[in-house]
Amino acid sequence: ECEIALELLARKWLIPILVELERSPRRRQYLFVTLGISSSRLDPTIQSMTRWGVIERAWIPSGQTDGPGLAITEVGRALLTALTRLAAWQHEHQSELLANNRDWTATHDLGQG
C-alpha cells in the first residue's frame, strides 16, 4: 500500500518545498517568492503536506518580524530519504531507461505521422 505516498508525490511542488524546509523553517511568502509557486498551487500543497504530517506550522523568531512559518517534520525527513533512494535508482539505471524509451518510441506510432 502506498496511496498516501503517491498522493503526496503527485504534487509537483512537494520536493522543492521539502528541500527548502530541510534547510530551515520558512514562511509561506518565502516559498511563494523563492520557488515561484502560484498561490493556487502552493496553498493546497501546504495543506496536503500538513494534513499528512510531512510539514508542520512553526514559529520563526527573527527579531521584530517574528511570525508563523512552516517546518519539516521527521516524517518529512524520512520521505526525503526515500526520495534520495529513488533518485539513486534512476541515476543507476538512467542510460538503460533512456535506451528503452528510445527503442519504444522508435517502434510505436505516437500520432505524429
Rosetta constraint file for C-alpha pairs under 8 A:
AtomPair CA 2 CA 6 HARMONIC 6.15 0.50
AtomPair CA 3 CA 7 HARMONIC 6.03 0.50
AtomPair CA 4 CA 8 HARMONIC 6.24 0.50
AtomPair CA 5 CA 9 HARMONIC 6.06 0.50
AtomPair CA 6 CA 10 HARMONIC 5.93 0.50
AtomPair CA 7 CA 11 HARMONIC 7.13 0.50
AtomPair CA 8 CA 14 HARMONIC 6.98 0.50
AtomPair CA 8 CA 48 HARMONIC 7.38 0.50
AtomPair CA 8 CA 49 HARMONIC 7.15 0.50
AtomPair CA 9 CA 14 HARMONIC 6.66 0.50
AtomPair CA 9 CA 15 HARMONIC 7.93 0.50
AtomPair CA 11 CA 45 HARMONIC 6.63 0.50
AtomPair CA 13 CA 17 HARMONIC 6.11 0.50
AtomPair CA 13 CA 37 HARMONIC 7.86 0.50
AtomPair CA 13 CA 41 HARMONIC 7.88 0.50
AtomPair CA 13 CA 42 HARMONIC 7.48 0.50
AtomPair CA 13 CA 45 HARMONIC 7.08 0.50
AtomPair CA 14 CA 18 HARMONIC 6.14 0.50
AtomPair CA 14 CA 45 HARMONIC 6.86 0.50
AtomPair CA 14 CA 49 HARMONIC 7.73 0.50
AtomPair CA 15 CA 19 HARMONIC 6.10 0.50
AtomPair CA 15 CA 80 HARMONIC 7.81 0.50
AtomPair CA 16 CA 20 HARMONIC 6.24 0.50
AtomPair CA 16 CA 35 HARMONIC 7.49 0.50
AtomPair CA 17 CA 21 HARMONIC 6.14 0.50
AtomPair CA 17 CA 31 HARMONIC 7.12 0.50
AtomPair CA 18 CA 22 HARMONIC 5.96 0.50
AtomPair CA 18 CA 55 HARMONIC 7.99 0.50
AtomPair CA 18 CA 72 HARMONIC 6.64 0.50
AtomPair CA 18 CA 76 HARMONIC 7.05 0.50
AtomPair CA 18 CA 80 HARMONIC 7.35 0.50
AtomPair CA 19 CA 23 HARMONIC 6.61 0.50
AtomPair CA 19 CA 80 HARMONIC 7.95 0.50
AtomPair CA 20 CA 24 HARMONIC 6.72 0.50
AtomPair CA 20 CA 25 HARMONIC 7.89 0.50
AtomPair CA 20 CA 26 HARMONIC 7.56 0.50
AtomPair CA 20 CA 31 HARMONIC 7.80 0.50
AtomPair CA 21 CA 25 HARMONIC 5.14 0.50
AtomPair CA 21 CA 26 HARMONIC 6.19 0.50
AtomPair CA 21 CA 70 HARMONIC 7.26 0.50
AtomPair CA 21 CA 71 HARMONIC 5.57 0.50
AtomPair CA 21 CA 72 HARMONIC 5.45 0.50
AtomPair CA 22 CA 71 HARMONIC 7.59 0.50
AtomPair CA 22 CA 72 HARMONIC 6.00 0.50
AtomPair CA 22 CA 77 HARMONIC 7.41 0.50
AtomPair CA 24 CA 71 HARMONIC 7.14 0.50
AtomPair CA 25 CA 58 HARMONIC 7.31 0.50
AtomPair CA 25 CA 60 HARMONIC 7.02 0.50
AtomPair CA 25 CA 69 HARMONIC 6.62 0.50
AtomPair CA 25 CA 70 HARMONIC 5.49 0.50
AtomPair CA 25 CA 71 HARMONIC 4.43 0.50
AtomPair CA 25 CA 72 HARMONIC 7.14 0.50
AtomPair CA 26 CA 30 HARMONIC 6.32 0.50
AtomPair CA 26 CA 31 HARMONIC 7.02 0.50
AtomPair CA 26 CA 60 HARMONIC 7.51 0.50
AtomPair CA 26 CA 69 HARMONIC 5.40 0.50
AtomPair CA 26 CA 70 HARMONIC 5.42 0.50
AtomPair CA 26 CA 71 HARMONIC 6.67 0.50
AtomPair CA 27 CA 31 HARMONIC 6.64 0.50
AtomPair CA 27 CA 60 HARMONIC 7.82 0.50
AtomPair CA 27 CA 68 HARMONIC 6.68 0.50
AtomPair CA 27 CA 69 HARMONIC 4.10 0.50
AtomPair CA 27 CA 70 HARMONIC 5.95 0.50
AtomPair CA 28 CA 32 HARMONIC 6.14 0.50
AtomPair CA 28 CA 69 HARMONIC 6.25 0.50
AtomPair CA 28 CA 70 HARMONIC 7.10 0.50
AtomPair CA 29 CA 33 HARMONIC 6.14 0.50
AtomPair CA 30 CA 34 HARMONIC 5.76 0.50
AtomPair CA 31 CA 35 HARMONIC 5.52 0.50
AtomPair CA 31 CA 36 HARMONIC 7.48 0.50
AtomPair CA 31 CA 37 HARMONIC 7.41 0.50
AtomPair CA 32 CA 36 HARMONIC 5.54 0.50
AtomPair CA 32 CA 37 HARMONIC 5.19 0.50
AtomPair CA 32 CA 38 HARMONIC 6.77 0.50
AtomPair CA 32 CA 39 HARMONIC 7.16 0.50
AtomPair CA 32 CA 42 HARMONIC 7.07 0.50
AtomPair CA 33 CA 37 HARMONIC 7.16 0.50
AtomPair CA 37 CA 41 HARMONIC 6.45 0.50
AtomPair CA 37 CA 42 HARMONIC 5.92 0.50
AtomPair CA 38 CA 42 HARMONIC 6.03 0.50
AtomPair CA 39 CA 43 HARMONIC 5.71 0.50
AtomPair CA 40 CA 44 HARMONIC 7.01 0.50
AtomPair CA 41 CA 45 HARMONIC 6.28 0.50
AtomPair CA 42 CA 46 HARMONIC 6.09 0.50
AtomPair CA 43 CA 47 HARMONIC 6.10 0.50
AtomPair CA 44 CA 48 HARMONIC 6.09 0.50
AtomPair CA 45 CA 49 HARMONIC 6.06 0.50
AtomPair CA 46 CA 50 HARMONIC 5.96 0.50
AtomPair CA 46 CA 55 HARMONIC 7.83 0.50
AtomPair CA 47 CA 51 HARMONIC 5.97 0.50
AtomPair CA 48 CA 52 HARMONIC 6.34 0.50
AtomPair CA 49 CA 53 HARMONIC 6.18 0.50
AtomPair CA 49 CA 54 HARMONIC 5.15 0.50
AtomPair CA 49 CA 55 HARMONIC 5.71 0.50
AtomPair CA 50 CA 54 HARMONIC 5.93 0.50
AtomPair CA 50 CA 55 HARMONIC 5.07 0.50
AtomPair CA 50 CA 56 HARMONIC 5.53 0.50
AtomPair CA 50 CA 57 HARMONIC 7.80 0.50
AtomPair CA 53 CA 73 HARMONIC 6.90 0.50
AtomPair CA 53 CA 75 HARMONIC 6.64 0.50
AtomPair CA 53 CA 76 HARMONIC 7.38 0.50
AtomPair CA 54 CA 72 HARMONIC 6.28 0.50
AtomPair CA 54 CA 73 HARMONIC 5.56 0.50
AtomPair CA 54 CA 74 HARMONIC 7.49 0.50
AtomPair CA 54 CA 75 HARMONIC 5.29 0.50
AtomPair CA 54 CA 76 HARMONIC 4.13 0.50
AtomPair CA 54 CA 77 HARMONIC 7.87 0.50
AtomPair CA 54 CA 79 HARMONIC 7.91 0.50
AtomPair CA 55 CA 70 HARMONIC 6.61 0.50
AtomPair CA 55 CA 71 HARMONIC 5.48 0.50
AtomPair CA 55 CA 72 HARMONIC 4.36 0.50
AtomPair CA 55 CA 73 HARMONIC 5.18 0.50
AtomPair CA 55 CA 75 HARMONIC 7.98 0.50
AtomPair CA 55 CA 76 HARMONIC 6.26 0.50
AtomPair CA 56 CA 70 HARMONIC 5.60 0.50
AtomPair CA 56 CA 71 HARMONIC 5.39 0.50
AtomPair CA 56 CA 72 HARMONIC 6.37 0.50
AtomPair CA 56 CA 73 HARMONIC 6.55 0.50
AtomPair CA 57 CA 68 HARMONIC 6.99 0.50
AtomPair CA 57 CA 69 HARMONIC 5.79 0.50
AtomPair CA 57 CA 70 HARMONIC 4.63 0.50
AtomPair CA 57 CA 71 HARMONIC 6.31 0.50
AtomPair CA 58 CA 68 HARMONIC 5.83 0.50
AtomPair CA 58 CA 69 HARMONIC 5.02 0.50
AtomPair CA 58 CA 70 HARMONIC 5.08 0.50
AtomPair CA 58 CA 71 HARMONIC 5.88 0.50
AtomPair CA 59 CA 66 HARMONIC 7.35 0.50
AtomPair CA 59 CA 67 HARMONIC 5.75 0.50
AtomPair CA 59 CA 68 HARMONIC 4.62 0.50
AtomPair CA 59 CA 69 HARMONIC 5.73 0.50
AtomPair CA 59 CA 70 HARMONIC 7.74 0.50
AtomPair CA 60 CA 66 HARMONIC 5.69 0.50
AtomPair CA 60 CA 67 HARMONIC 5.42 0.50
AtomPair CA 60 CA 68 HARMONIC 5.91 0.50
AtomPair CA 60 CA 69 HARMONIC 5.99 0.50
AtomPair CA 61 CA 65 HARMONIC 7.39 0.50
AtomPair CA 61 CA 66 HARMONIC 4.47 0.50
AtomPair CA 61 CA 67 HARMONIC 6.59 0.50
AtomPair CA 62 CA 66 HARMONIC 4.95 0.50
AtomPair CA 62 CA 67 HARMONIC 7.94 0.50
AtomPair CA 72 CA 76 HARMONIC 5.62 0.50
AtomPair CA 72 CA 77 HARMONIC 6.82 0.50
AtomPair CA 73 CA 77 HARMONIC 6.30 0.50
AtomPair CA 74 CA 78 HARMONIC 6.15 0.50
AtomPair CA 75 CA 79 HARMONIC 6.27 0.50
AtomPair CA 76 CA 80 HARMONIC 6.32 0.50
AtomPair CA 77 CA 81 HARMONIC 6.32 0.50
AtomPair CA 78 CA 82 HARMONIC 6.34 0.50
AtomPair CA 79 CA 83 HARMONIC 6.18 0.50
AtomPair CA 80 CA 84 HARMONIC 6.11 0.50
AtomPair CA 81 CA 85 HARMONIC 6.53 0.50
AtomPair CA 82 CA 86 HARMONIC 6.39 0.50
AtomPair CA 83 CA 87 HARMONIC 6.11 0.50
AtomPair CA 84 CA 88 HARMONIC 6.18 0.50
AtomPair CA 85 CA 89 HARMONIC 6.28 0.50
AtomPair CA 86 CA 90 HARMONIC 6.41 0.50
AtomPair CA 87 CA 91 HARMONIC 6.15 0.50
AtomPair CA 88 CA 92 HARMONIC 6.05 0.50
AtomPair CA 89 CA 93 HARMONIC 6.25 0.50
AtomPair CA 90 CA 94 HARMONIC 5.38 0.50
AtomPair CA 93 CA 97 HARMONIC 6.01 0.50
AtomPair CA 94 CA 98 HARMONIC 6.09 0.50
AtomPair CA 95 CA 99 HARMONIC 6.08 0.50
AtomPair CA 96 CA 100 HARMONIC 6.08 0.50
AtomPair CA 97 CA 101 HARMONIC 6.18 0.50
AtomPair CA 98 CA 102 HARMONIC 6.17 0.50
AtomPair CA 99 CA 103 HARMONIC 6.14 0.50
AtomPair CA 100 CA 104 HARMONIC 6.06 0.50
AtomPair CA 101 CA 105 HARMONIC 5.97 0.50
AtomPair CA 102 CA 106 HARMONIC 6.04 0.50
AtomPair CA 103 CA 107 HARMONIC 6.44 0.50
AtomPair CA 104 CA 108 HARMONIC 6.21 0.50
AtomPair CA 105 CA 109 HARMONIC 7.49 0.50
AtomPair CA 105 CA 110 HARMONIC 7.49 0.50
AtomPair CA 109 CA 113 HARMONIC 7.32 0.50
